[in-house]
Amino acid sequence: MEDWELLEAWRDGHVPSGQILLKRYLGLLTRFFQNRVSNPDDVAELVSETMLACTRARERMRDSGAFRSFLISCAMNTLRLYFRTKAKRSREVDDFANTCVGEQVDHPRSVTSMIAIQQEGRLLVRALRQLPLDQQIVLELHYFENLNGTEIAQLLGTPKQTAYTRLKRGTDKLRALVTAQAESPELAASTMMGLRTWAAQVRDELPD
């Protein structure tokens, strides 16, 4: 069955359809949330909330096109709500696109902990978490999901030029952060050169 058909069947009470749909996208959603939420219990909850949001929003998205784009949209809305309700800052998070997660505390099972023994990995995680959230998402879709700018634009429902601009600006800002925080120019250079290898390593640690 197609994704939309599975979603319709799930909404009508057919639980196995929902289980099949979750299995198809568990890896994508887990990577999406685990790269910016430290507590794995919260990750699991956010995945569940996103899937439930799909069932509630389906009537409004009947002509939305690709299911994966619809799913990412629901995930972003779920993440925005998470930050607004869980953040312990004195001010409410109003600007989703500019929200950074650099202040999150690392959990023993977070992405950071998976590669904590590697100096380059620690540096990359620290720099990534200081990027605006919209740039994080674009970079992670590019490096973790192996999507190009055109595919990212289609997935997020943004103009192609916007996706490519965010990708370039995100990469440039990541490089600047890595350079500023590295203990040596050699470490900064090797860290950026190893970005794809690092992303592949983290991806292997997460479910498909």
Secondary structure, DSSP 8 states (H G I E B T S, - for coil): --HHHHHHHHHTT-HHHHHHHHHHHHHHHHHHHHTT---HHHHHHHHHHHHHHHHHHGGGGTT---HHHHHHHHHHHHHHHHHHHH--SSS----GGG---TT----TTSHHHHTTT-HHHHHHHHHHTTS-HHHHHHHHHHHTS---HHHHHHHHT--HHHHHHHHHHHHHHHHHHHHHHSSSHHHHHHHHHTHHHHHHHHHHHS--
